[in-house]
Amino acid sequence: MTSNELITKGDLEAFEKRLIEKIEIILQPGKGQSKQWLKSKDVRKLLNISPGTLQNLRINGTLSYTKIGGMMYYKLEDIHKVLEGGKH
């Protein structure tokens, strides 16, 4: 016997929100550690660049990123490579 359940758009949105929150918790650094992953706003602040410049760095492959739930995350080590003049 199978039961059918109706999943609404609201159910999916709530699931997405919970999933993103859990992923963000995983990406947060532990106490005493530096952040390993940064959000776009943090990268822009660190590099003192505009959103358009950051987008160009993504497009031309200078800076790698991972997109999760509409949010883009950047590895701190990749940002250091860009600052040192090396392409990732």
Sequence and secondary structure as in RCSB ss.txt:
>XXXX:A:sequence
MTSNELITKGDLEAFEKRLIEKIEIILQPGKGQSKQWLKSKDVRKLLNISPGTLQNLRINGTLSYTKIGGMMYYK
LEDIHKVLEGGKH
>XXXX:A:secstr
        HHHHHHHHHHHHHHHHHHHS  TTS  SEEEHHHHHHHHT  HHHHHHHHHTTSS  EEETTEEEEE
HHHHHHHHTT   
